[in-house]
Amino acid sequence: MNKLQISSLIALVMLPLSGTLIHLHVHPQLEWLLYLTIFDTIAVTLLFLHDKLRIYGFWINTVIGLGGIIYHAQFSLMGTLSDSMLILADVLIGYSLLLAFEKKGRKK
């Protein structure tokens, strides 16, 4: 793995963890969010590490991200804009990581 792939994997782990820590500080009653984050952090990262399962990790990450954006949009668009942008950054890092690994596997 090159430096871009390693740093993208670290970012893919750190974004959901940081979002959860912020949410648990503001909304301590959302205990289920911790379990979703643990799943997102461990399962998605492990899927990205395997060549044949990488696309599933990308889609799971995207579905979790879109679900979070839809969940936030139910309350207020401006109040949760920062949360939605954090989620979108996580999805985009997953996409860039998918492309970075795809480039590596192509034959010239």
C-alpha positions as CSV (number, residue, x, y, z in Angstrom):
1,M,0.0,0.0,0.0
2,N,1.2,3.5,-0.8
3,K,1.0,6.6,1.4
4,L,-2.2,7.8,-0.3
5,Q,-4.0,4.5,0.4
6,I,-2.7,4.4,4.0
7,S,-3.7,8.0,4.8
8,S,-7.1,7.5,3.2
9,L,-7.7,4.4,5.3
10,I,-6.8,6.3,8.4
11,A,-9.2,9.1,7.4
12,L,-11.9,6.6,6.7
13,V,-11.5,5.4,10.3
14,M,-11.1,8.8,12.0
15,L,-14.1,10.6,10.4
16,P,-16.9,8.3,11.8
17,L,-15.1,8.1,15.1
18,S,-14.8,11.9,15.4
19,G,-18.4,12.4,14.3
20,T,-19.6,9.9,17.0
21,L,-17.5,11.5,19.7
22,I,-19.0,14.9,18.9
23,H,-22.6,13.4,18.8
24,L,-22.1,11.5,22.1
25,H,-20.9,14.8,23.7
26,V,-23.9,16.7,22.5
27,H,-26.5,13.9,22.6
28,P,-25.5,11.3,25.2
29,Q,-28.9,9.5,24.8
30,L,-27.9,8.2,21.3
31,E,-26.1,5.1,22.5
32,W,-27.0,3.1,19.4
33,L,-24.7,5.5,17.4
34,L,-21.7,4.0,19.1
35,Y,-22.5,0.5,17.8
36,L,-23.1,1.8,14.3
37,T,-19.7,3.6,14.4
38,I,-17.9,0.5,15.6
39,F,-19.5,-1.5,12.8
40,D,-18.6,1.3,10.3
41,T,-15.1,1.6,11.5
42,I,-14.2,-2.1,11.7
43,A,-16.3,-3.7,9.0
44,V,-15.9,-1.1,6.3
45,T,-12.2,-0.8,6.8
46,L,-11.7,-4.5,6.7
47,L,-13.7,-4.7,3.5
48,F,-11.6,-2.0,1.9
49,L,-8.4,-4.1,2.7
50,H,-9.6,-7.0,0.5
51,D,-9.5,-6.7,-3.3
52,K,-12.8,-8.6,-4.0
53,L,-14.7,-7.1,-1.1
54,R,-13.7,-3.5,-1.5
55,I,-16.8,-2.5,-3.6
56,Y,-19.0,-3.8,-0.8
57,G,-17.2,-1.7,1.7
58,F,-17.7,1.3,-0.5
59,W,-21.4,0.7,-0.8
60,I,-21.9,0.0,2.9
61,N,-20.0,3.2,3.7
62,T,-22.2,5.1,1.2
63,V,-25.5,3.7,2.5
64,I,-24.6,4.5,6.1
65,G,-23.5,8.0,5.0
66,L,-26.7,8.6,3.0
67,G,-28.8,7.3,5.9
68,G,-27.0,9.8,8.2
69,I,-27.6,12.7,5.8
70,I,-31.3,11.8,5.5
71,Y,-31.6,11.4,9.3
72,H,-30.1,14.8,9.8
73,A,-32.3,16.4,7.1
74,Q,-35.4,15.5,9.1
75,F,-34.5,18.0,11.8
76,S,-33.2,21.1,10.1
77,L,-31.1,21.7,7.1
78,M,-29.0,24.5,8.4
79,G,-28.6,23.2,11.9
80,T,-27.2,19.9,10.7
81,L,-25.3,21.1,7.7
82,S,-21.9,20.6,9.4
83,D,-22.9,17.0,10.3
84,S,-24.0,16.3,6.8
85,M,-20.7,17.7,5.4
86,L,-18.7,15.5,7.7
87,I,-20.7,12.5,6.5
88,L,-20.2,13.5,2.9
89,A,-16.5,13.9,3.5
90,D,-16.4,10.3,4.8
91,V,-18.3,9.0,1.7
92,L,-16.0,10.9,-0.7
93,I,-12.9,9.6,1.1
94,G,-14.3,6.1,0.6
95,Y,-14.8,6.8,-3.1
96,S,-11.3,8.2,-3.5
97,L,-9.9,5.1,-1.7
98,L,-11.8,2.9,-4.0
99,L,-10.3,4.7,-7.0
100,A,-6.8,4.6,-5.4
101,F,-6.9,0.8,-5.0
102,E,-8.5,0.4,-8.4
103,K,-5.6,2.2,-10.1
104,K,-3.1,-0.1,-8.4
105,G,-4.8,-3.2,-9.7
106,R,-4.9,-2.1,-13.4
107,K,-2.5,-3.6,-15.9
108,K,-0.6,-1.3,-18.2
